[in-house]
Amino acid sequence: MSDEQPSVPVFCDDCGTTTRVPLDDVGEAIERHNDQLHDGEDVARVDPELSERLADLVAEDLGLLEE
């Protein structure tokens, strides 16, 4: 088993950049990027497709999608 932790793609539309950040650091990295480059405005974010898929998986796991 690898000791390397998973990384998450972070996308900034204003900068036109995408980078991968270790999962444990993603919140801090996004906040730091937005503070330093965008006056704290929420511009950089986790890749939107990944966010939507993760939200679906969590909702499914919690039974929120059951009728």
VMD Tcl script that draws the C-alpha trace (Angstrom):
set ca {
  {0.00 0.00 0.00}
  {1.32 3.47 -0.87}
  {1.82 6.16 1.76}
  {0.95 8.79 -0.83}
  {-2.38 10.43 -0.09}
  {-4.91 11.15 -2.83}
  {-4.83 14.51 -4.53}
  {-7.74 16.65 -5.63}
  {-7.87 18.79 -8.80}
  {-8.30 22.48 -7.98}
  {-9.44 24.79 -10.77}
  {-9.19 28.58 -11.00}
  {-11.12 30.03 -13.91}
  {-9.69 33.54 -13.49}
  {-6.09 32.30 -13.57}
  {-6.81 29.59 -16.13}
  {-5.02 27.03 -13.99}
  {-5.68 23.55 -12.69}
  {-3.46 21.92 -10.10}
  {-3.62 18.82 -7.92}
  {-3.45 19.32 -4.15}
  {-3.19 16.63 -1.46}
  {-6.63 15.92 0.00}
  {-5.60 17.01 3.51}
  {-4.42 20.40 2.20}
  {-7.14 21.27 -0.32}
  {-9.20 23.63 1.85}
  {-6.18 25.59 3.03}
  {-4.69 25.73 -0.48}
  {-7.90 27.09 -2.01}
  {-8.30 29.67 0.75}
  {-4.66 30.78 0.43}
  {-4.92 31.05 -3.37}
  {-8.11 33.09 -3.21}
  {-6.73 35.36 -0.45}
  {-3.45 36.00 -2.26}
  {-4.72 36.36 -5.81}
  {-8.39 37.27 -5.65}
  {-8.80 39.42 -2.51}
  {-10.52 36.52 -0.75}
  {-13.21 36.11 -3.41}
  {-14.20 32.44 -3.94}
  {-12.71 31.94 -7.39}
  {-10.53 28.83 -7.10}
  {-12.42 25.66 -6.21}
  {-12.34 21.90 -6.39}
  {-12.99 20.73 -9.94}
  {-16.78 21.18 -10.36}
  {-17.32 17.73 -11.91}
  {-15.53 16.08 -9.00}
  {-17.53 18.15 -6.48}
  {-20.84 17.10 -8.07}
  {-19.85 13.43 -8.20}
  {-18.65 13.47 -4.60}
  {-21.87 15.16 -3.45}
  {-23.89 12.47 -5.24}
  {-21.87 9.68 -3.61}
  {-22.24 11.20 -0.14}
  {-25.99 11.73 -0.60}
  {-26.37 8.16 -1.81}
  {-24.33 6.82 1.11}
  {-26.45 8.79 3.58}
  {-29.67 7.49 1.98}
  {-30.77 10.97 0.91}
  {-31.59 9.85 -2.63}
  {-33.94 7.07 -1.62}
  {-37.60 7.61 -2.34}
}
mol new
graphics top color blue
foreach p $ca { graphics top sphere $p radius 0.5 }
foreach p [lrange $ca 0 end-1] q [lrange $ca 1 end] { graphics top cylinder $p $q radius 0.2 }
display resetview
